[in-house]
Amino acid sequence: MNIYKTMLAVLFVGGLTITLSACEQQGPLEEAGEEIDDSVEDTGDAIEDKTDG
């Protein structure tokens, strides 16, 4: 039973390591998506500020 827990832990840590290392570099589409997200968030904040006052 312990060997299964150990193997599961090793697989989990390995998968997490691969996932995090794959996220280091962003492609052009990811950068464009982030810019769009920022723009939408800024627009929402501006609308919220105008309707509050």
Secondary structure, DSSP 8 states (H G I E B T S, - for coil): -HHHHHHHHHHHHHHHHHHHHHTSS--HHHHHHHHHHHHHHHHHHHHHHHHH-
